[in-house]
């Protein structure tokens, strides 16, 4: 499997996929380690996670560079991603005791409580777009709860996968607590069939989610699916347009548009649509699309040529269906221009499918009711945002939007303190916060009666 620098198409490394025998021996080693790891004092696990945070902070420049080379993330964003992983480690280390504490329930019985116990080995199937963050947010809570983890990372970021494994080792985690499997998608079935593998956390496309969920279902394994999104960004006529435009561009262009919770459908009140687009245009024009290693670059290449081809195809179809380009639209290999589009109606492929790249389609609406209907007219339900000076109205709208998270006057973002996940075709289950750590535990009822 080849790792290719998307900026210059140069080959970075070639990895040999693990043999079936090697995969099997890693699964067995993980199961063996689980037997001791699950009984390790929580405080000892917490100390290891704190060390992991320290090592992330100390090595952030080198770790960030691997991401930039493998998938084109600009340096500033890559460093921020590593820092966010460290924050997540610190947050869970500080709250693990509280989150995993037994919950006593008042009943007529002598004693009744709920204990949260580990389950076994969890498989993580992860995407390339946030090569560190996605893995850390799946791994750290699962390991703190006493599980072990196997990582099947996206095939274009195996270098990042190996660095993460090394970080766990360097931080003092026993061998087998966190192990990488360099395998392709087809081998996931072999892993899920193993008795010691109790569940899977998958972040990726709907296609991958549906395939892995079917395998997990067949083998009766738990699953958390974090899939695609097409978040609505609703601008009401009383919104602070400058602030909304700042965040619209930041949210849509972060990671070259390749974020699940990027705003992807922009619904703007017809009274302010032109002014909003002017504000957006001023900002988009200033973005410098170039080498992600350069300090002056604001937006880097898309991660792979096939993904850029797919986006070009969507754009072509969108234009044929009535969209018009206001700015951008051109592409040089993986370097895709930040593109502002006007869509007279939402009946367009660019509003129906997830566009995983720097396309920003703006559509007008005339009433609040219409805006909510347009936002909810999607098979996805990951995030969404509403922009208005009327906070009561914003909150009321937030509660009507069908999504796992809605922000009023703020950028939809993941935060270790708040649960993260989707509804509809965006998946199920939650990561982060207490909800995240409780996904891969046995919620055990214990009752003691007087004899
Ligand atoms: P992807 O192609 O679905 O790949 C994700 C992972 O699944 C990779 O490790 C991939 O392995 C594996 N995979 C793909 N097909 C599989 C199959 N049939 N069976 C088993 N494993 C399979 O997704 P991506 O292109 O890396 O990521 C982009 C997608 O992820 C977007 O839709 C985005 O919205 C979504 N995403 C969602 C979240 C969220 O939290 N909801 C966060 C980030 C990204 P290979 O690389 O070997 O194919």
Boltz pocket constraint, residues with backbone or C-beta under 6 A from the ligand:
constraints:
  - pocket:
      binder: B
      contacts: [[A, 125], [A, 126], [A, 127], [A, 128], [A, 129], [A, 130], [A, 134], [A, 152], [A, 153], [A, 154], [A, 155], [A, 156], [A, 183], [A, 184], [A, 185], [A, 186], [A, 188], [A, 203], [A, 204], [A, 205], [A, 206], [A, 207], [A, 208], [A, 209], [A, 211], [A, 212], [A, 225], [A, 226], [A, 227], [A, 228], [A, 229], [A, 259], [A, 260], [A, 261], [A, 354], [A, 356], [A, 382], [A, 422], [A, 426], [A, 427]]
      max_distance: 6.0
